[in-house]
Amino acid sequence: MYTCEPVGDFNELPFQYPTTACNEVIFSDEIILEKLHDIKINKSAGPDMLHPRILHEVRHQLVTPLRLLFETSYKTGTIPQDWKNAHTVPIYKKGSKAEIKNYRPVSLTSVVCKVMESIIRDHVMAYFIENELFSSRLNNMG
């Protein structure tokens, strides 16, 4: 179900120009190590079968190869085919387990890809916050 926003609510938002240019994302060994250290090791592996616990345990050996992979992927604008695959599984919500409507789909994707996405997300969020690109109206909403 979607939320219906009142008509014209967003017409009042002023256009904002960033005060600085967005720098390139930096995939440092330190950032990657931190992400792998904080990874939730009890989650399921994605279609590439790389389990989060293994990535966590061998993070010191993987950090440089992952940095090179992330940098290459980012600079070329391509990602490995394995990162495009997902396993979708039904997760039971409530009610009768015999009815399909009582399940929701969950997609299991590559944990390594999620690490890279997380680094990019952190970079973009920092840029938006630094340049005050979020509406102050968000603080007043609900």
N, C-alpha and C positions, 0 to 999 in steps of 0.2 A: 504494500500500500504506500502511495506517495503522499507527501505533504503538499497541500495546495497553499502556495504563498499568495498573500494579498497582491492584487494588481498594482503595479507602480512602485512597490517597495524598493526595488533595486535601481530605479531610475534616479534616485537621490544620491547614489554613491558617486563621489568625484573620481575622475580619472587620475591615477597616481603615476608619476614618472619615477623610476628608480634613481637613487642618487649615485649609485655606482654600477658598473658593469658586472655581470655575473662571471666570476672566474671559473676556470676549468676545475672539474672535480679532481681531487688528489686522492689516489688510492695508496696511502702509506702503509708500510708494514705494521706500524703501531695501531692504526685504525682497524686494519683487518684482524690483527691479533685480538684487539678488544672485542670486536664483533664475534669472533669465534669463541672467545672466552665466555661471553655472555649468552651464547646460543643455548636454546632450550633443548637439553640432551634427551628428554623423554618424548619428543615429538617423533612422528613417523618420517621415514625416508621418502624422498620423492621418486619419480620414475627413473632417475639415474642411480638409484639404490645407494646413494651416499648418505649414510645415517648421521644425524647430528652428533651423536656421541663419538663416532669415529673422527669427524671433523674437529670436534673439541679436543680430543685426546692427542691428535697429531698436528695441532694448529701451528706449532713452531716449525715443523717440517714443511707445512703447506703454504705458509705465509708468502714466500717469494714467488712460487709458481702461481698462486692465486692473484697476487698483485700484477704479475705480467699478463695473466689472462684477462683480468678486469681492465687494465690499461689498453690492451689490444682491442678488446670488445668495445670499449667506450670510444676509442679513436677511430675505429673502422665503422662504428654504428651497426655492428652485427653481433649476434649472440649465438652460442653453440646450439645446434638443433635439439640436443637433450634438454635445454632450458625452455624450449617451446612446448614440450610435452607435459601433460598432466594426467594424473590418475584421479578420476572423480569417483567418490564413494558416497553412499547414502548414510547419513547419520540420523538416528532415531531422535525425534523431538518429544512427542507425547501422544497419548491416545492409543488406538489399536495398532499393534505392530503389523497387522495384516493389510493396512491401508497405506498406499503409497504417499498420500497427502501428509502423513505424519512423519515424513522423513525430509531432510534437507540435504542438498548436494554439497560436498566439500571437495575442493580440488587440492590434491597433493602435488606440489611443484618442487623444482630443484632447490635445495637448501642453499647451495652455493650461489645460485642466481638471487635468492632472497637476501643474501649477505651483500652482494653488489648493489641491489636495489636499495637496501637500507642505507648504504653509504651515500648514494646519490640523493636519496630522500633527505637525509640529514643536511647535505650541502644546500639543496634547494630551500629547505625550511629556514636555514640560517640566513640565506640571502633574502628571503621574503621578510623575515623578522627584522633584519638589519636595515632594510629599505622601507619598513613600515607599510608593506603592501597588503596586509590584512585589514579589513574594515574594522573600525572600532565598534561597529554595530554588532559584531559577533559577541562581544563581551556583554551586551545587553539582551541577547537572545537566550531564552531559556532554561 
